Amino acid sequence: MKITIKEIAKLSGVSIATVSKVINRKDSKISDETKNRVMKIIKETGYVPNRVASSMITKETKTIGLVIPNIANPFFPEVVRGAEDKASEAGYSLILCNTDDQIDKEENCIAMLQEKMVDGILYTASSRRHAISESLKHVGIPIISLDRDIVGLPVQGKITVENVEGAFEAVSYLIKRGYSKIIHLTGPETSTPTKQRIEGYKKAMDAHHLPYDDSCIIEGDYTSASGYATMEKAIRSGLTFDAVFCGNDLIAIGCIKALKKHGLKILEEVGVVGFDDIYLARMMDPELTTVSQPKYLMGYKAVELLLEVMGENKEGRREEILKTTLVVRETTR
Protein backbone atom coordinates (compact mmCIF):
# COMPACT_ATOMS: atom_id res chain seq x y z
CA MET A 1 0.00 0.00 0.00
CA LYS A 2 1.37 3.39 -1.04
CA ILE A 3 2.28 5.56 1.92
CA THR A 4 1.12 9.20 1.94
CA ILE A 5 2.62 12.45 3.14
CA LYS A 6 -0.03 12.49 5.87
CA GLU A 7 1.31 9.20 7.28
CA ILE A 8 4.90 10.47 7.08
CA ALA A 9 3.85 13.50 9.12
CA LYS A 10 2.12 11.29 11.71
CA LEU A 11 5.10 8.93 12.04
CA SER A 12 7.50 11.89 12.34
CA GLY A 13 5.36 13.75 14.86
CA VAL A 14 5.25 16.92 12.72
CA SER A 15 2.76 18.70 10.49
CA ILE A 16 2.15 17.90 6.83
CA ALA A 17 3.46 21.38 6.01
CA THR A 18 6.76 20.60 7.73
CA VAL A 19 7.18 17.35 5.78
CA SER A 20 6.40 19.22 2.57
CA LYS A 21 9.06 21.83 3.33
CA VAL A 22 11.66 19.16 4.06
CA ILE A 23 10.85 17.30 0.81
CA ASN A 24 10.99 20.49 -1.25
CA ARG A 25 14.17 21.75 0.49
CA LYS A 26 12.46 24.85 1.80
CA ASP A 27 13.54 23.90 5.30
CA SER A 28 16.00 26.61 6.31
CA LYS A 29 13.93 27.44 9.41
CA ILE A 30 13.45 23.82 10.45
CA SER A 31 15.86 22.31 12.96
CA ASP A 32 18.36 19.69 11.84
CA GLU A 33 16.89 17.26 14.36
CA THR A 34 13.43 17.55 12.79
CA LYS A 35 14.77 17.35 9.23
CA ASN A 36 16.79 14.24 10.05
CA ARG A 37 13.80 12.60 11.73
CA VAL A 38 11.55 13.25 8.72
CA MET A 39 14.18 12.05 6.25
CA LYS A 40 14.75 8.89 8.32
CA ILE A 41 11.03 8.03 8.19
CA ILE A 42 10.92 8.76 4.44
CA LYS A 43 13.87 6.44 3.86
CA GLU A 44 12.53 3.67 6.07
CA THR A 45 9.07 3.72 4.47
CA GLY A 46 10.26 4.15 0.90
CA TYR A 47 7.98 7.14 0.48
CA VAL A 48 8.02 8.76 -3.00
CA PRO A 49 6.56 12.29 -3.23
CA ASN A 50 3.66 12.78 -5.64
CA ARG A 51 5.09 15.55 -7.77
CA VAL A 52 1.93 15.89 -9.87
CA ALA A 53 -0.23 16.56 -6.83
CA SER A 54 2.41 18.85 -5.38
CA SER A 55 2.66 20.86 -8.60
CA MET A 56 -1.06 21.63 -8.50
CA ILE A 57 -0.49 23.44 -5.22
CA THR A 58 2.95 24.97 -5.73
CA LYS A 59 2.62 25.60 -9.50
CA GLU A 60 6.05 23.95 -9.82
CA THR A 61 6.93 20.51 -11.15
CA LYS A 62 10.56 20.64 -10.00
CA THR A 63 11.62 19.61 -13.49
CA ILE A 64 13.87 21.33 -16.04
CA GLY A 65 14.08 20.58 -19.74
CA LEU A 66 17.46 20.38 -21.48
CA VAL A 67 17.44 20.49 -25.28
CA ILE A 68 20.70 19.54 -27.03
CA PRO A 69 21.44 18.90 -30.72
CA ASN A 70 23.64 15.79 -30.59
CA ILE A 71 24.26 13.59 -27.57
CA ALA A 72 26.75 11.58 -29.69
CA ASN A 73 29.07 14.60 -29.73
CA PRO A 74 31.32 14.09 -26.66
CA PHE A 75 31.07 17.81 -25.93
CA PHE A 76 27.47 17.54 -24.75
CA PRO A 77 27.56 14.71 -22.14
CA GLU A 78 29.86 16.85 -19.98
CA VAL A 79 27.46 19.80 -20.32
CA VAL A 80 24.60 17.49 -19.32
CA ARG A 81 26.54 16.25 -16.27
CA GLY A 82 27.06 19.79 -15.04
CA ALA A 83 23.39 20.65 -15.54
CA GLU A 84 22.20 17.47 -13.87
CA ASP A 85 24.47 17.90 -10.85
CA LYS A 86 23.28 21.45 -10.22
CA ALA A 87 19.64 20.51 -10.79
CA SER A 88 19.95 17.61 -8.33
CA GLU A 89 21.56 19.87 -5.72
CA ALA A 90 18.53 22.14 -5.96
CA GLY A 91 15.97 19.31 -5.82
CA TYR A 92 15.09 19.36 -9.52
CA SER A 93 14.94 16.59 -12.11
CA LEU A 94 16.21 16.96 -15.66
CA ILE A 95 14.36 15.89 -18.81
CA LEU A 96 16.91 15.45 -21.61
CA CYS A 97 15.88 15.96 -25.23
CA ASN A 98 18.24 15.09 -28.10
CA THR A 99 17.22 16.69 -31.42
CA ASP A 100 19.77 15.07 -33.77
CA ASP A 101 20.40 18.62 -35.01
CA GLN A 102 16.98 18.58 -36.71
CA ILE A 103 14.85 21.71 -36.46
CA ASP A 104 11.49 19.85 -36.64
CA LYS A 105 12.54 17.50 -33.84
CA GLU A 106 13.72 20.50 -31.82
CA GLU A 107 10.28 22.13 -32.15
CA ASN A 108 8.59 18.90 -31.03
CA CYS A 109 10.90 18.63 -27.99
CA ILE A 110 10.11 22.14 -26.81
CA ALA A 111 6.38 21.54 -27.29
CA MET A 112 6.63 18.28 -25.29
CA LEU A 113 8.47 20.02 -22.46
CA GLN A 114 5.73 22.62 -22.23
CA GLU A 115 3.13 19.85 -22.11
CA LYS A 116 5.11 18.25 -19.28
CA MET A 117 4.88 21.63 -17.49
CA VAL A 118 8.61 21.91 -16.85
CA ASP A 119 9.57 24.96 -14.81
CA GLY A 120 12.18 26.13 -17.31
CA ILE A 121 14.23 25.10 -20.35
CA LEU A 122 17.93 25.07 -21.15
CA TYR A 123 18.19 25.32 -24.91
CA THR A 124 21.05 24.62 -27.29
CA ALA A 125 19.73 25.35 -30.76
CA SER A 126 20.36 23.27 -33.85
CA SER A 127 23.45 24.45 -35.71
CA ARG A 128 21.23 24.71 -38.79
CA ARG A 129 18.70 27.08 -37.25
CA HIS A 130 19.12 30.64 -38.52
CA ALA A 131 15.80 32.12 -37.34
CA ILE A 132 13.22 31.46 -34.64
CA SER A 133 9.79 30.05 -35.45
CA GLU A 134 6.45 31.44 -34.31
CA SER A 135 6.13 28.67 -31.72
CA LEU A 136 9.48 29.63 -30.15
CA LYS A 137 8.39 33.26 -29.89
CA HIS A 138 5.56 32.29 -27.55
CA VAL A 139 7.11 29.81 -25.10
CA GLY A 140 5.55 30.82 -21.79
CA ILE A 141 8.27 29.56 -19.44
CA PRO A 142 11.83 30.79 -18.75
CA ILE A 143 14.48 29.83 -21.31
CA ILE A 144 18.25 29.99 -20.93
CA SER A 145 20.18 29.63 -24.18
CA LEU A 146 23.24 27.46 -23.79
CA ASP A 147 26.32 27.60 -26.05
CA ARG A 148 24.40 28.87 -29.10
CA ASP A 149 22.39 32.08 -29.17
CA ILE A 150 19.52 32.69 -31.63
CA VAL A 151 18.74 36.27 -32.59
CA GLY A 152 15.21 37.20 -31.57
CA LEU A 153 14.68 34.30 -29.17
CA PRO A 154 12.95 35.65 -26.03
CA VAL A 155 15.36 34.14 -23.51
CA GLN A 156 15.88 35.24 -19.92
CA GLY A 157 19.61 34.58 -20.03
CA LYS A 158 22.42 32.85 -21.85
CA ILE A 159 25.63 30.98 -21.14
CA THR A 160 28.32 31.15 -23.80
CA VAL A 161 32.11 31.03 -24.05
CA GLU A 162 34.73 33.37 -25.48
CA ASN A 163 34.57 31.93 -29.00
CA VAL A 164 36.20 34.91 -30.71
CA GLU A 165 39.00 35.12 -28.15
CA GLY A 166 39.53 31.34 -28.15
CA ALA A 167 39.82 31.21 -31.93
CA PHE A 168 42.11 34.25 -31.96
CA GLU A 169 44.42 32.64 -29.40
CA ALA A 170 44.52 29.33 -31.29
CA VAL A 171 45.36 30.87 -34.66
CA SER A 172 47.84 33.31 -33.11
CA TYR A 173 49.60 30.36 -31.47
CA LEU A 174 49.91 28.60 -34.83
CA ILE A 175 51.41 31.75 -36.34
CA LYS A 176 53.90 32.14 -33.48
CA ARG A 177 54.99 28.54 -34.02
CA GLY A 178 55.93 29.34 -37.62
CA TYR A 179 52.80 28.36 -39.51
CA SER A 180 51.64 31.01 -42.00
CA LYS A 181 49.21 29.42 -44.47
CA ILE A 182 46.34 28.58 -42.16
CA ILE A 183 42.94 27.38 -43.34
CA HIS A 184 39.78 27.07 -41.25
CA LEU A 185 37.35 24.11 -41.39
CA THR A 186 34.08 25.31 -39.86
CA GLY A 187 30.70 24.16 -38.69
CA PRO A 188 27.52 25.48 -40.34
CA GLU A 189 27.78 29.23 -40.77
CA THR A 190 24.20 29.59 -39.47
CA SER A 191 25.59 28.69 -36.03
CA THR A 192 26.63 31.53 -33.72
CA PRO A 193 29.79 29.76 -32.46
CA THR A 194 30.83 29.17 -36.08
CA LYS A 195 30.45 32.87 -36.92
CA GLN A 196 32.39 33.87 -33.81
CA ARG A 197 35.23 31.41 -34.45
CA ILE A 198 35.52 32.63 -38.05
CA GLU A 199 35.73 36.16 -36.66
CA GLY A 200 38.53 35.11 -34.30
CA TYR A 201 40.39 33.39 -37.15
CA LYS A 202 40.19 36.51 -39.33
CA LYS A 203 41.25 38.80 -36.48
CA ALA A 204 44.36 36.71 -35.84
CA MET A 205 45.33 36.61 -39.50
CA ASP A 206 44.84 40.37 -39.79
CA ALA A 207 46.72 41.07 -36.56
CA HIS A 208 49.77 39.21 -37.90
CA HIS A 209 49.44 40.66 -41.43
CA LEU A 210 48.91 37.28 -43.07
CA PRO A 211 46.84 36.88 -46.26
CA TYR A 212 43.67 34.79 -46.48
CA ASP A 213 40.54 34.75 -48.61
CA ASP A 214 37.16 33.00 -48.70
CA SER A 215 38.75 29.84 -50.10
CA CYS A 216 40.63 29.43 -46.79
CA ILE A 217 37.33 29.06 -44.89
CA ILE A 218 35.61 25.78 -45.74
CA GLU A 219 32.14 25.19 -44.32
CA GLY A 220 30.93 21.82 -43.09
CA ASP A 221 29.22 20.63 -39.92
CA TYR A 222 30.35 19.65 -36.44
CA THR A 223 31.12 15.99 -37.23
CA SER A 224 34.25 13.97 -37.91
CA ALA A 225 32.80 12.93 -41.28
CA SER A 226 32.59 16.60 -42.21
CA GLY A 227 36.18 17.17 -41.07
CA TYR A 228 37.34 14.37 -43.33
CA ALA A 229 35.26 15.57 -46.29
CA THR A 230 36.26 19.24 -46.02
CA MET A 231 39.93 18.33 -45.65
CA GLU A 232 39.68 16.14 -48.75
CA LYS A 233 38.05 19.08 -50.55
CA ALA A 234 40.91 21.40 -49.54
CA ILE A 235 43.55 18.93 -50.73
CA ARG A 236 41.80 18.18 -54.03
CA SER A 237 41.35 21.88 -54.76
CA GLY A 238 45.11 22.40 -54.61
CA LEU A 239 44.78 24.84 -51.71
CA THR A 240 48.19 25.58 -50.18
CA PHE A 241 48.28 25.32 -46.37
CA ASP A 242 50.60 24.37 -43.54
CA ALA A 243 48.08 24.46 -40.67
CA VAL A 244 44.39 23.87 -40.06
CA PHE A 245 42.20 25.51 -37.43
CA CYS A 246 39.12 23.32 -36.92
CA GLY A 247 35.74 24.52 -35.67
CA ASN A 248 35.58 21.69 -33.13
CA ASP A 249 37.49 18.57 -32.11
CA LEU A 250 35.33 16.17 -34.13
CA ILE A 251 36.14 18.14 -37.26
CA ALA A 252 39.83 17.94 -36.26
CA ILE A 253 39.62 14.15 -35.87
CA GLY A 254 38.24 13.77 -39.41
CA CYS A 255 40.76 16.29 -40.73
CA ILE A 256 43.72 14.36 -39.29
CA LYS A 257 42.42 11.11 -40.77
CA ALA A 258 42.35 12.72 -44.24
CA LEU A 259 45.80 14.24 -43.80
CA LYS A 260 47.28 10.87 -42.81
CA LYS A 261 45.60 9.20 -45.78
CA HIS A 262 47.44 11.62 -48.08
CA GLY A 263 50.76 10.99 -46.33
CA LEU A 264 51.02 14.42 -44.73
CA LYS A 265 52.88 14.45 -41.41
CA ILE A 266 50.99 16.04 -38.54
CA LEU A 267 53.02 18.72 -36.73
CA GLU A 268 56.02 18.74 -39.10
CA GLU A 269 54.14 19.41 -42.35
CA VAL A 270 50.69 20.41 -41.11
CA GLY A 271 49.70 21.74 -37.69
CA VAL A 272 46.16 21.08 -36.47
CA VAL A 273 44.19 22.80 -33.70
CA GLY A 274 40.66 21.88 -32.58
CA PHE A 275 38.08 23.48 -30.34
CA ASP A 276 36.24 21.95 -27.32
CA ASP A 277 38.81 19.64 -25.67
CA ILE A 278 36.61 16.55 -25.64
CA TYR A 279 38.10 13.46 -23.97
CA LEU A 280 39.00 12.00 -27.39
CA ALA A 281 41.48 14.87 -27.91
CA ARG A 282 43.73 13.21 -25.32
CA MET A 283 43.23 9.71 -26.75
CA MET A 284 44.35 10.51 -30.30
CA ASP A 285 47.76 9.76 -31.79
CA PRO A 286 49.13 12.37 -31.88
CA GLU A 287 47.21 14.05 -29.06
CA LEU A 288 45.24 17.07 -30.26
CA THR A 289 46.13 20.68 -29.50
CA THR A 290 42.79 22.36 -28.87
CA VAL A 291 40.85 25.19 -27.25
CA SER A 292 39.28 23.91 -24.04
CA GLN A 293 35.75 24.95 -23.18
CA PRO A 294 34.53 24.63 -19.54
CA LYS A 295 31.85 22.14 -20.57
CA TYR A 296 30.78 20.94 -17.11
CA LEU A 297 30.70 24.51 -15.81
CA MET A 298 28.54 25.60 -18.74
CA GLY A 299 25.81 23.13 -17.79
CA TYR A 300 26.16 23.87 -14.08
CA LYS A 301 26.00 27.65 -14.59
CA ALA A 302 23.05 27.36 -16.97
CA VAL A 303 20.91 25.67 -14.30
CA GLU A 304 22.17 28.12 -11.69
CA LEU A 305 21.06 31.01 -13.90
CA LEU A 306 17.72 29.39 -14.67
CA LEU A 307 17.00 28.88 -10.97
CA GLU A 308 17.82 32.53 -10.34
CA VAL A 309 15.41 33.59 -13.09
CA MET A 310 12.67 31.30 -11.77
CA GLY A 311 13.19 32.61 -8.25
CA GLU A 312 12.97 36.10 -6.87
CA ASN A 313 15.13 37.84 -9.48
CA LYS A 314 12.94 37.44 -12.58
CA GLU A 315 13.63 40.65 -14.46
CA GLY A 316 16.27 41.40 -17.06
CA ARG A 317 18.31 39.41 -19.55
CA ARG A 318 21.53 37.97 -18.14
CA GLU A 319 24.58 36.79 -19.96
CA GLU A 320 27.60 34.95 -18.66
CA ILE A 321 30.57 34.45 -20.98
CA LEU A 322 33.00 31.80 -19.74
CA LYS A 323 36.70 31.76 -20.56
CA THR A 324 38.41 29.29 -22.88
CA THR A 325 41.96 27.97 -22.55
CA LEU A 326 44.40 26.83 -25.23
CA VAL A 327 45.70 23.32 -24.45
CA VAL A 328 48.93 22.59 -26.34
CA ARG A 329 49.58 18.93 -27.15
CA GLU A 330 51.19 17.10 -30.06
CA THR A 331 49.54 18.30 -33.29
CA THR A 332 51.45 21.60 -33.36
CA ARG A 333 55.18 22.21 -33.25
N, C-alpha and C positions, 0 to 999 in steps of 0.2 A: 504494500500500500504506500502510495506516494505521500511523503511527509510535507507539511505546509509550514509557511513562515509563522503561522499562529502557534503551532506546536513547538517550533524552535524557541519562540519567545517564552512559552510556558516552561519548557525544560531548562532554559537559561535563567529564568526568574527576572526577565526584563520585559519591556513593552515591545509590541510589534514594530513601532517606530524606531526603537533602538536597534533592533535586528536589521531593519532596512538600511539604517545609516551605516552599520558595520559592513553589510554586504556591498553597498554602493560607495564605500570608502569616503563617506562624508562624516567621519567619526572623530574629528579633531578634538571635540569637547567631551568625548567619552573616555573613561579611564582605561588604562591598559588592562587592568584586571577584568573589567567587563568585556572588553573586546576579545581577550583571550578565551574567556568562558564561552562566549557566543561562538567563536570560531571552532572551539573544541567540540561543542555540540553539533555544529554543522558538519564537521569532519566525521564524527562518530556515526551520525545518522545518514550520511551520504546525501544530504539535502542539496538540491540543484535549484537555484532561483528561477522563477518563471519570468523571463525577461519580457515576454509579450504583455503579460498582465502589468508588470512594473512600468512598461513604457506608456501604457494608457494613462497612468497617473502622473509620471514624471515628464512625459513627452520626449523621453530619450530612450533609445534602444541600446545604448552603449556599444554601438558598432560603427566602424569606419570602413569605407570602401577605398580600395587601392587599385587604380587602373594603370596597367603597364603594357607596353607594346610587344614585348618578347621575353618571356621567362627563360628561353633557351640562351639568351645573351647573358654570359656570366656577370655582366655589370649589374643586372637587376636583382638577382637573389640577395646580394649584400645590402642593397637598398631596402628590400622587403624585410630583411632581418632587423635592420635598424628601426623601421616603422613598427614592426610587430613587437619588438622589445619595449619601445616607448608606450605603445598602446596598452600592452599588458601591465606595465607599471601603473598606468592610470585607470586600470579596470575596464578597458575596452577590448573588444574582439575585432579582428581584421577580416574583411571579405576581399579576397584577391581575385582580380579579373585580368586575364591575359587576352589581349586583342589580336595577337598575331600581326600587328601593324596594319590591321584592316580598319578603315574608317567606319564601315557599316557595323562591324562587330563592336567597335568602340562605342557607337551610339547605343547599341542594344545593352551593353554593360552598364552604361550610365543610367539608362531607363530602368534596368533591373534593380540597381542600387537604390534608386528613388522609391521603387515599389517595396523594397525591403525596409524602407524608412531608416536608412543609415543616418547618423547624425552629421556626417560630413564626408567629403571625398578628397582623396589625394589623386591627382590626375597627371599622368605623363602621356602627352598626346602622341598619336601616330606620327612618325617622321614624314609621312606623306600628306598630312593635313596642312593646308595653307590658309584655311578660313574656317570660322566657326559656323555651325548650322543653327537654324532657328531653335531647335530643341535645346542646344547648349546655352543659348541666350537666356533661357527661362528656367534653368535649374534652381529650385527654391531652397537649396541647402548650401552651407559653406563649402567652397572649393579652394584647395591649395594646389597650384600648379607646381610640378616637381620635375626638374631638369629641363623641360622644354616649355617655353611660354608661347601662347597663341594670342596674337593681337586681337583685341576686342572681346576676349573671354572674360566674363564678369567674375573674376576670382577675388578672394579676400586676402590672398598672399601668395608668395612664390619662393621656392628654394632653387637656386641655380648655383653654378660655379663660375669661376673666372675663365671662361672659355677663350676670350680674346688674349688675355695675359698668358694663359697656359700655352696657347699656340705660338704666341710671340716668343716665349722663353724657349720652346722646343726648337723652333726654326733658327733662332739666334744661336743656340748651342751648336746646331749643325754647322752653321757658318763659321763659328769660332773654332771648330774642329777641322776646318779646311775644306768643307763641302761648299760648292758655289752654285751648282746647277740642281736646284731642289724643286721637285714636283710635289703636288698635293693630291692624294686620293681622298675623296670626300664621301660623306653620306648624302642623302637627298637634299638639294638646296632649298627645299620647302621647310626644312627643319631649322629652328633657331640656333641650336648648337653648331650645325654645319656652317651657317652664315657667319657666326661669330668666330669660328676657327679659321675660316677663309680670311676674314678680316685680320686676324692675328698673323696669319701666314704672310699676307700682303704687307702688313706694317713692318714685319721683320725684314723682308726683302728690300723694302724701301729704305729702312733705317740703315741698312748696310750697303746701299747703292748697288744692289744686284738686279739684273734684268729678269723679267718673267712676263708671260702673256697668258691669255685665256687657255692656250693649249697645255699649260703647266698645271691646270686645275681640272681634274678628271672626276666627274660625278658618278657615284654609284649608290650603294646603300650600305647599311651598317652590318654587313655579313662578311664572313671569310670568303664565300663564293664571289662576292662583288670585288673584294680585294684582289683575288686571283685574276678575275676577268678584266678589271681596269688596269692592272699591271701588264697583262698580256697586250691590251690595247695600246698602252704606252710604248711597249717594246716594238710591236708590229709597226707602229706609226713612224718609227725612226727617231722618236723624241730623245734628245740627249739629256742625260741626268746622271748625277753621282750620289743623290740622296732622295729619300721619299719621306714626306711627312704624311702620316695616315690619320684619317678622321676618327678612328677608334682602333682598339687592339685587334678586333676580329678582322678588320680590313688589313691590318699589318700582317696577321698570320697568313692570309691568302696571298698577300703581296710577296712575302718571303718565299712561299712555296713556288710562285711563278719565277722569281729571280733565280732560285736554285735550279729549277727546271732548265733555265737558259744558261746555266753554268756561271752565273755572276756571283762573285764572292761577297757575302754580307760583311760589312765593316770596311774591308780593304777597298773594294770597288764601289759598293753602294751602301750608304748608311740608311738605316730605317728607324723611325720614331713613331710610336703609337700614341694613343690617348685613352685613358681609363685606368690602367694598371689592374686588369683582371688577373685572377690567380694563374691563368695560363701563360701570362707574360713571363712568369718566373720558371715555368716548366719547359719553355721552348729551348731549342738548341740552334743558334745561340739565344741566350736570354734577351728579352726585348727591352730596349730603352723606351720609356713611355712617360706620359704625363699622368700622374696619379690624381684621381678624384677621390674625395672623402665619401665613398659610397654609403657606408653604414651611417655616417653622420647625416647625410642627406635625408635618409629615411627617418631617422630619429628626430631631426630638427623639423621635418615636415609635419609629423604628428604633434610635436610640441607646439608649433605655430597654429595648427588646426584647433588644438585644445584651447589655446589662448583666444582664438577667434570665437569659438563656441561658448566661451565663458563670459566673464564680465567685460572684457575689452573687445567689443564687437566691431567698432568703427575703424575705417581706414584701411587702405591697402598696405601690406607689409611685404618687404622683400629682404631676403638674406642671401648674400652672395658669398659662397664659401671658397676658400683658397685652394689652388692646385699646387702640386709639387712635381718637378721634373725628377724622375728616377733613372739614373744612368746605369745601363747594364752593358750588354755585349754586342749590340747591333750598331754601335757608333764607335768611331775611333777616338 
